[in-house]
Structure formats: C-alpha cells, structure tokens
C-alpha cells in the first residue's frame, strides 16, 4: 500500500511537528520501530522549541530499546 504522505505536497508534510510526532507514536505501537524513530527525528527537526526538540529526540533514542 502506498504511503499516504506521498500524495501530499512536500510543504504540507513539513508544516506541523505534532503530526510527525503522532505518526511516530502510532508507528511505534504497530511495531514499526525504524519508521517511528524517523518520524520523531523529523518532528524534532520541524519544531523551534528547544525543550520539545530534546523530548522528541529522546523519544527517538529510547524507542525500541
């Protein structure tokens, strides 16, 4: 099944870090650890808030550990 995000413009995929974070949570629950980790890292790159960025990067490090 194709990734639904491929149907959206690149700008739409980078607007809101919360969407990438939520997607990371769902992927982790599905056991898709590598993809989840990537979403948390992507979310961290999108946010301007330093503490939020660190929290997301910590989630990416801890997932699957």
Secondary structure, DSSP 8 states (H G I E B T S, - for coil): ---GGGGS-HHHHSS-HHHHHHHHHHHHHTT-HHHHHHHHHHHHHH---HHHHHHHHHHHHHTT-
